[in-house]
Amino acid sequence: MTRPLRVIILSYYSPPSGGPGVQRLEMLLRHRPPDVQATILTATPEDYQALSPLRMPLDRSRVALADDTVRLPACLPAGWFRLLARCRLYGAVRWFWVPDVARGWAARAVEHAARLHREQPFDVVFSTAPPFSVALAGRDAARRLNLPWVSDLQDLWTGYLLGAWPSRARWNHERLLERRVLESARQVVVVTPGSRDTLLQTYPSLDPESVSCVTLGYDSTAWPASMPASPDKFVIAHTGAFCGPVAPAGPLRRWVQGRAFEPRPVDRSTHSPAALVQALERLRDPRVEFRHLGPLDAVNQHLFETSPARGQIRVLGYRTHRETLAELASADASYLCLATRRDAPRNELVPQKTYEYLGVGRPVLAPIQEGDAQDFLVASGLGICTPPADGAALAAALAPLVEAKFHGRPLAAPREDFIRRFEWRGLAGRLWEILERAASSRPQPVHASV
């Protein structure tokens, strides 16, 4: 093109919002080519916090890097949301919006995109979800502007492993909506190989050439210059939230909570610190310390407080991304846990934190099911993988690591060439290549609105 490539980006999350969903957009913009102009349509920080039942704080250390960032209000009833969260009924909001509470924001985003396009035309639409109303906004904006659209899915939509819906009928409706929306995208991008396989198996009508995998990653330039490890402690760090175990609930409560139907049977109890706590109790080694960085629910707080190893557990609470990286850089190992699929032997989930664990180059203690995350950890040379929920196996794997530290031996032999595949610079470059190819191709007919 003789002029700069002009991209309009639809993303509900953007800096200074915290959480892993922001990093993909942040790194895409940080590493954009010099001949690209980017405009972001996003929500307000207040809307982001209203959408999160955990009330995640804003991370002011993060900045938006677009030429223009437009914040459109979603007009969410934040006070009502907070009340539902306190009553453990936050999921009830799923009854009132399809597919989610960002639907009103999505409609505003389409209208604003059309106005901006009339002033100075764009070349391609890029949307990144969840929330999945953003995908609807991408589809509708592409139709309104007569532009190609690239749909980025950081999680699967109706195929998300931890997803729950108010009813089977509602899930079937969203499944039909998802198929029609994704069929209209020039390119669909997912973040794990297993997610790509799942999407193509679910929707055979999708052209395999139109579905790509570009993983999440880590930023090698963000690590602290020097963070010495504790000389008298073997520190294990975990970042983010635990998704299990879920407090027991009967059919009526699950219905009210909007999670009566779970299409993919999972064991959420393995997405918890229980295996590591059991390992600490078995080892009885006061030199080992577990540090949790992130929010903590009542169930796991009780687990920590009642464990015989409670003196070896530190809950540091929420930290900014920079502070989190500093803690990871000073730790001797990290901890990764996932929910376990009950209907299949493999699990496609790979949380954002996994790539930062790889980037720091320390062992990763991972009592997880086989799948993409385990494949990456083993191939990196850093994975200490044991069966889910097996505290005894984890203790047996942890003991030699502790002895290695205090005898001055290496803890791991990282395979740097493999790990560098997940640096954000290269991953962002692949995303920009996809956008440039989409922009240079002729628009194809867009399906009618659902």
C-alpha positions as CSV (number, residue, x, y, z in Angstrom):
1,M,0.0,0.0,0.0
2,T,1.2,3.5,-0.8
3,R,-0.2,4.9,2.5
4,P,0.1,3.5,6.0
5,L,-2.1,0.5,6.9
6,R,-5.0,1.8,9.0
7,V,-6.4,-0.7,11.5
8,I,-9.4,-0.3,13.8
9,I,-9.1,-2.5,16.9
10,L,-12.1,-3.5,19.0
11,S,-11.1,-4.6,22.5
12,Y,-13.2,-4.3,25.6
13,Y,-10.0,-4.5,27.7
14,S,-7.1,-2.2,27.3
15,P,-4.6,-0.4,29.6
16,P,-4.8,0.6,32.4
17,S,-7.0,-2.4,32.9
18,G,-5.2,-5.2,34.6
19,G,-5.3,-9.0,34.0
20,P,-3.9,-11.2,31.3
21,G,-6.4,-10.2,28.6
22,V,-4.8,-6.8,28.2
23,Q,-1.3,-8.1,27.4
24,R,-2.0,-9.4,23.9
25,L,-3.3,-6.0,22.8
26,E,-0.5,-4.1,24.6
27,M,2.2,-6.2,22.9
28,L,0.6,-6.1,19.5
29,L,0.7,-2.3,19.6
30,R,4.2,-2.2,21.2
31,H,5.6,-4.2,18.3
32,R,3.6,-2.8,15.4
33,P,5.3,-1.9,12.1
34,P,6.2,1.7,11.6
35,D,3.8,2.0,8.6
36,V,0.7,1.1,10.6
37,Q,-1.8,3.4,12.2
38,A,-4.0,1.9,14.9
39,T,-7.2,3.2,16.5
40,I,-8.6,1.4,19.5
41,L,-12.3,1.3,20.5
42,T,-12.4,0.1,24.1
43,A,-14.5,0.3,27.3
44,T,-13.9,2.7,30.2
45,P,-11.9,1.5,33.3
46,E,-15.1,1.7,35.3
47,D,-16.8,-0.7,32.9
48,Y,-13.9,-3.1,33.1
49,Q,-14.1,-3.2,36.9
50,A,-17.9,-3.6,36.8
51,L,-17.5,-6.6,34.5
52,S,-15.0,-8.3,36.9
53,P,-16.6,-9.9,40.0
54,L,-13.1,-10.1,41.5
55,R,-12.9,-6.2,41.3
56,M,-9.4,-6.4,39.8
57,P,-7.6,-3.1,40.4
58,L,-6.3,-1.0,37.5
59,D,-2.7,-1.4,36.6
60,R,-1.4,2.1,36.0
61,S,2.0,0.8,34.9
62,R,0.5,-0.3,31.6
63,V,-0.2,2.2,28.8
64,A,-2.1,2.2,25.5
65,L,0.1,2.6,22.5
66,A,-2.4,3.4,19.7
67,D,-2.5,6.6,17.7
68,D,-6.0,7.1,19.0
69,T,-7.8,5.4,21.9
70,V,-11.5,6.0,22.1
71,R,-13.3,4.8,25.4
72,L,-16.9,4.1,24.9
73,P,-19.1,3.6,28.0
74,A,-20.9,0.3,28.4
75,C,-23.4,1.8,30.9
76,L,-23.3,-1.2,33.1
77,P,-25.2,-1.3,36.5
78,A,-22.0,-1.6,38.5
79,G,-23.7,-1.3,41.9
80,W,-26.1,-4.2,41.1
81,F,-23.1,-6.3,39.9
82,R,-21.3,-5.7,43.1
83,L,-24.4,-6.8,45.1
84,L,-24.7,-10.0,43.1
85,A,-21.0,-10.7,43.6
86,R,-21.3,-10.4,47.4
87,C,-24.2,-12.8,47.3
88,R,-22.2,-15.3,45.1
89,L,-24.8,-14.7,42.3
90,Y,-22.7,-12.8,39.8
91,G,-23.4,-15.4,37.1
92,A,-27.1,-14.4,37.2
93,V,-26.2,-11.5,34.8
94,R,-25.9,-14.1,32.1
95,W,-29.7,-14.3,32.0
96,F,-30.1,-10.7,30.8
97,W,-27.5,-10.3,28.0
98,V,-26.6,-12.4,25.0
99,P,-23.9,-13.4,24.8
100,D,-22.6,-11.2,27.7
101,V,-22.9,-7.9,29.4
102,A,-20.7,-6.1,26.8
103,R,-23.5,-6.3,24.2
104,G,-24.5,-2.6,24.6
105,W,-20.8,-1.5,24.4
106,A,-20.5,-3.6,21.2
107,A,-23.4,-1.7,19.5
108,R,-21.8,1.6,20.4
109,A,-18.5,0.5,19.1
110,V,-20.0,-0.3,15.7
111,E,-21.6,3.1,15.4
112,H,-18.4,4.9,16.4
113,A,-16.3,2.8,14.0
114,A,-18.6,3.9,11.2
115,R,-18.2,7.6,12.0
116,L,-14.5,7.3,12.2
117,H,-14.4,5.4,8.9
118,R,-16.3,8.2,7.2
119,E,-13.7,10.7,8.4
120,Q,-10.6,8.7,7.4
121,P,-11.1,5.2,6.0
122,F,-9.7,2.1,7.6
123,D,-8.3,-1.0,5.8
124,V,-9.1,-3.8,8.2
125,V,-11.0,-4.6,11.4
126,F,-9.4,-6.5,14.2
127,S,-11.3,-7.6,17.3
128,T,-10.0,-9.5,20.3
129,A,-12.4,-11.4,22.7
130,P,-13.6,-12.2,25.3
131,P,-16.1,-10.8,26.1
132,F,-17.6,-12.3,23.0
133,S,-19.8,-9.4,22.2
134,V,-16.6,-7.9,20.8
135,A,-16.7,-10.6,18.1
136,L,-20.2,-9.5,17.3
137,A,-18.9,-5.9,17.1
138,G,-16.1,-7.0,14.8
139,R,-18.5,-8.8,12.5
140,D,-21.0,-5.9,12.4
141,A,-18.3,-3.2,11.9
142,A,-16.8,-5.2,9.0
143,R,-20.2,-5.4,7.3
144,R,-21.0,-1.7,8.0
145,L,-17.6,-0.6,6.7
146,N,-17.3,-3.2,4.0
147,L,-13.9,-4.3,5.3
148,P,-12.2,-7.6,5.9
149,W,-12.2,-8.7,9.6
150,V,-9.8,-10.7,11.7
151,S,-11.4,-12.2,14.8
152,D,-9.0,-13.0,17.6
153,L,-10.2,-15.4,20.3
154,Q,-8.1,-15.5,23.5
155,D,-10.5,-18.1,24.8
156,L,-12.9,-20.4,22.9
157,W,-16.5,-19.1,23.0
158,T,-19.0,-21.9,23.4
159,G,-16.1,-24.4,23.6
160,Y,-14.4,-22.8,26.6
161,L,-13.4,-25.6,29.0
162,L,-14.6,-23.7,32.1
163,G,-17.7,-22.2,30.4
164,A,-21.2,-22.5,31.9
165,W,-24.5,-21.3,30.6
166,P,-28.0,-20.7,32.1
167,S,-29.4,-23.6,30.0
168,R,-28.7,-26.0,27.2
169,A,-31.1,-23.9,25.0
170,R,-29.1,-20.8,25.6
171,W,-25.8,-22.6,24.8
172,N,-27.3,-24.0,21.6
173,H,-28.4,-20.4,20.6
174,E,-24.9,-19.0,21.3
175,R,-23.3,-22.0,19.4
176,L,-25.4,-21.1,16.3
177,L,-24.5,-17.4,16.8
178,E,-20.8,-18.3,17.1
179,R,-20.8,-20.3,13.9
180,R,-22.4,-17.6,11.8
181,V,-20.2,-14.9,13.3
182,L,-16.9,-16.8,12.7
183,E,-17.9,-17.8,9.2
184,S,-18.0,-14.2,8.2
185,A,-14.4,-13.5,9.5
186,R,-11.6,-13.3,6.9
187,Q,-9.3,-14.9,9.5
188,V,-9.9,-16.4,12.9
189,V,-6.9,-16.5,15.3
190,V,-6.8,-18.7,18.4
191,V,-4.1,-19.0,21.1
192,T,-3.4,-22.8,21.4
193,P,-3.1,-25.7,18.9
194,G,-5.7,-27.6,20.8
195,S,-8.1,-24.7,20.5
196,R,-7.7,-24.6,16.8
197,D,-8.4,-28.4,16.6
198,T,-11.5,-28.0,18.7
199,L,-12.8,-25.1,16.7
200,L,-12.4,-26.9,13.3
201,Q,-13.9,-30.1,14.7
202,T,-16.9,-28.2,16.1
203,Y,-17.5,-26.2,12.9
204,P,-16.4,-28.2,9.8
205,S,-17.8,-25.3,7.6
206,L,-14.7,-23.2,8.6
207,D,-11.9,-23.3,6.1
208,P,-8.8,-24.6,7.9
209,E,-6.7,-22.0,6.0
210,S,-8.8,-19.3,7.7
211,V,-8.0,-20.5,11.3
212,S,-4.6,-19.7,12.6
213,C,-2.9,-20.2,16.0
214,V,-0.8,-17.4,17.5
215,T,-0.1,-18.1,21.1
216,L,0.2,-15.8,24.0
217,G,3.7,-14.9,25.1
218,Y,6.2,-13.1,27.3
219,D,8.1,-9.8,26.9
220,S,11.8,-10.5,27.4
221,T,12.5,-6.7,27.8
222,A,10.1,-6.5,30.8
223,W,12.2,-8.6,33.3
224,P,14.0,-6.8,36.1
225,A,17.7,-6.4,35.4
226,S,18.7,-8.3,38.6
227,M,16.6,-10.0,41.2
228,P,18.6,-12.3,43.5
229,A,16.9,-15.4,44.9
230,S,16.3,-15.8,48.6
231,P,19.5,-17.4,50.0
232,D,17.8,-19.4,52.8
233,K,14.4,-20.2,51.1
234,F,13.3,-22.2,48.1
235,V,10.6,-20.0,46.9
236,I,7.7,-21.2,44.7
237,A,5.5,-18.5,43.1
238,H,2.0,-18.6,41.7
239,T,0.4,-15.7,39.9
240,G,-3.3,-15.1,39.2
241,A,-6.5,-16.6,40.5
242,F,-7.5,-20.2,41.3
243,C,-10.7,-21.3,39.6
244,G,-11.4,-24.3,41.9
245,P,-12.7,-25.9,43.9
246,V,-16.1,-24.4,43.4
247,A,-18.4,-24.1,46.5
248,P,-21.1,-26.8,46.4
249,A,-24.4,-25.7,44.9
250,G,-27.7,-27.5,44.2
251,P,-29.5,-27.4,40.9
252,L,-31.6,-24.4,41.8
253,R,-28.7,-22.3,42.9
254,R,-26.7,-23.2,39.8
255,W,-29.7,-22.2,37.7
256,V,-30.0,-18.8,39.5
257,Q,-26.2,-18.3,39.1
258,G,-26.5,-18.8,35.3
259,R,-24.4,-21.9,35.3
260,A,-26.9,-24.7,35.1
261,F,-25.5,-26.2,31.9
262,E,-21.8,-27.1,31.5
263,P,-21.2,-28.7,28.1
264,R,-17.7,-29.9,28.8
265,P,-17.4,-31.9,32.0
266,V,-14.4,-30.8,34.1
267,D,-12.9,-31.3,37.5
268,R,-12.3,-27.8,38.8
269,S,-10.8,-29.0,42.0
270,T,-7.4,-29.5,40.3
271,H,-7.2,-25.8,39.5
272,S,-6.2,-25.1,43.0
273,P,-3.1,-25.0,45.3
274,A,-4.2,-28.2,47.1
275,A,-1.6,-30.4,45.5
276,L,1.2,-28.1,46.4
277,V,-0.1,-27.6,49.9
278,Q,-0.2,-31.4,50.3
279,A,3.4,-31.6,49.0
280,L,4.6,-29.0,51.6
281,E,2.9,-31.0,54.3
282,R,4.6,-34.2,53.2
283,L,8.1,-32.6,52.9
284,R,8.0,-30.8,56.2
285,D,10.9,-28.7,55.0
286,P,10.8,-25.2,56.5
287,R,13.2,-24.0,53.8
288,V,10.4,-24.2,51.2
289,E,8.0,-21.2,50.9
290,F,5.0,-20.8,48.7
291,R,4.0,-17.2,47.6
292,H,0.6,-16.6,46.0
293,L,0.2,-13.3,44.0
294,G,-3.4,-12.5,43.2
295,P,-6.9,-12.6,44.6
296,L,-7.9,-15.5,46.9
297,D,-11.3,-17.0,47.4
298,A,-12.7,-18.1,50.8
299,V,-12.3,-21.8,50.1
300,N,-8.5,-21.6,49.3
301,Q,-8.0,-19.1,52.1
302,H,-9.4,-21.6,54.5
303,L,-7.1,-24.3,53.0
304,F,-4.1,-22.1,53.7
305,E,-5.1,-21.1,57.2
306,T,-5.8,-24.7,58.3
307,S,-2.8,-26.4,56.7
308,P,0.0,-27.7,59.0
309,A,2.3,-25.9,56.5
310,R,0.6,-22.6,56.9
311,G,3.8,-21.0,58.2
312,Q,5.4,-21.7,54.8
313,I,2.6,-19.9,52.8
314,R,2.5,-16.2,52.0
315,V,-0.5,-14.5,50.3
316,L,0.8,-11.4,48.7
317,G,-2.5,-10.3,47.1
318,Y,-2.8,-8.4,43.9
319,R,0.4,-7.0,42.3
320,T,0.9,-4.9,39.2
321,H,2.4,-6.7,36.2
322,R,5.8,-5.2,36.9
323,E,5.7,-6.3,40.6
324,T,4.6,-9.8,39.5
325,L,7.5,-10.2,37.1
326,A,9.9,-9.1,39.8
327,E,8.5,-11.8,42.2
328,L,8.8,-14.4,39.4
329,A,12.3,-13.4,38.7
330,S,13.4,-13.8,42.3
331,A,11.6,-17.2,42.8
332,D,13.3,-20.5,42.4
333,A,10.2,-22.2,40.8
334,S,6.7,-21.4,39.8
335,Y,3.4,-23.3,40.2
336,L,0.9,-24.1,37.4
337,C,-2.5,-25.8,38.0
338,L,-5.4,-26.3,35.6
339,A,-8.9,-27.8,35.6
340,T,-9.0,-31.4,34.3
341,R,-11.1,-32.6,31.5
342,R,-13.3,-35.6,32.4
343,D,-14.3,-36.4,28.8
344,A,-10.9,-36.5,27.1
345,P,-7.3,-37.2,27.9
346,R,-6.0,-33.8,26.7
347,N,-6.6,-30.2,27.8
348,E,-6.1,-27.2,25.4
349,L,-5.8,-24.5,28.1
350,V,-2.5,-22.6,28.4
351,P,-2.9,-19.6,30.7
352,Q,-1.0,-16.4,30.0
353,K,1.1,-16.9,33.1
354,T,2.6,-20.1,31.6
355,Y,4.6,-18.1,29.0
356,E,6.0,-15.8,31.7
357,Y,6.9,-18.9,33.7
358,L,8.8,-20.1,30.6
359,G,10.4,-16.7,30.0
360,V,11.9,-16.5,33.5
361,G,13.7,-19.8,32.9
362,R,13.0,-21.5,36.2
363,P,11.4,-24.9,36.9
364,V,7.6,-25.0,36.7
365,L,5.8,-27.4,39.1
366,A,2.8,-28.5,37.2
367,P,0.4,-31.2,38.5
368,I,-1.7,-31.0,35.3
369,Q,-3.4,-33.2,32.7
370,E,-1.7,-33.9,29.3
371,G,-2.3,-31.2,26.8
372,D,-0.9,-28.1,25.2
373,A,0.4,-26.6,28.5
374,Q,2.3,-29.8,29.4
375,D,3.7,-30.1,25.9
376,F,5.1,-26.6,26.1
377,L,6.5,-27.1,29.6
378,V,8.2,-30.4,28.7
379,A,9.6,-29.1,25.4
380,S,11.1,-26.1,27.2
381,G,13.1,-28.3,29.6
382,L,11.4,-26.5,32.6
383,G,8.4,-28.6,33.3
384,I,8.2,-30.8,36.4
385,C,4.8,-32.4,35.5
386,T,2.9,-34.8,37.7
387,P,-0.6,-36.2,37.7
388,P,-3.3,-33.7,38.7
389,A,-4.2,-33.5,42.5
390,D,-1.3,-35.9,43.3
391,G,0.5,-34.2,46.3
392,A,2.7,-37.2,46.9
393,A,4.1,-37.2,43.4
394,L,4.6,-33.5,43.5
395,A,6.5,-33.8,46.8
396,A,8.7,-36.5,45.3
397,A,9.5,-34.1,42.4
398,L,10.0,-31.1,44.6
399,A,12.5,-32.6,47.1
400,P,15.5,-33.0,44.7
401,L,15.0,-29.4,43.4
402,V,15.2,-28.1,47.0
403,E,18.4,-30.1,47.6
404,A,19.9,-29.0,44.3
405,K,19.5,-25.3,45.3
406,F,21.1,-25.7,48.7
407,H,24.0,-27.7,47.2
408,G,24.6,-25.2,44.5
409,R,23.5,-27.3,41.5
410,P,21.4,-26.1,38.5
411,L,17.7,-26.4,39.0
412,A,16.9,-26.8,35.2
413,A,18.4,-26.8,31.8
414,P,16.1,-24.5,29.8
415,R,15.9,-25.0,26.0
416,E,16.3,-21.3,25.0
417,D,15.6,-21.8,21.3
418,F,12.2,-23.3,22.1
419,I,11.3,-20.7,24.8
420,R,12.1,-17.8,22.4
421,R,9.3,-18.9,20.2
422,F,7.0,-17.3,22.7
423,E,8.6,-13.8,22.8
424,W,6.0,-11.2,22.1
425,R,8.0,-9.5,19.4
426,G,7.8,-12.5,17.1
427,L,4.2,-13.3,18.0
428,A,3.1,-9.8,17.3
429,G,4.9,-9.9,14.0
430,R,2.8,-12.9,13.0
431,L,-0.4,-11.1,14.0
432,W,0.5,-8.1,11.9
433,E,1.3,-10.3,8.9
434,I,-2.2,-11.8,9.2
435,L,-3.7,-8.3,9.4
436,E,-1.8,-7.1,6.4
437,R,-2.8,-10.2,4.3
438,A,-6.4,-9.6,5.2
439,A,-6.2,-5.9,4.3
440,S,-4.7,-6.6,0.9
441,S,-7.3,-9.1,-0.1
442,R,-10.7,-8.3,-1.7
443,P,-13.6,-8.1,0.7
444,Q,-15.9,-11.2,0.7
445,P,-19.6,-11.1,1.2
446,V,-20.6,-10.9,4.8
447,H,-23.5,-13.0,6.2
448,A,-26.6,-11.3,7.3
449,S,-26.9,-10.3,10.9
450,V,-28.1,-12.9,13.4
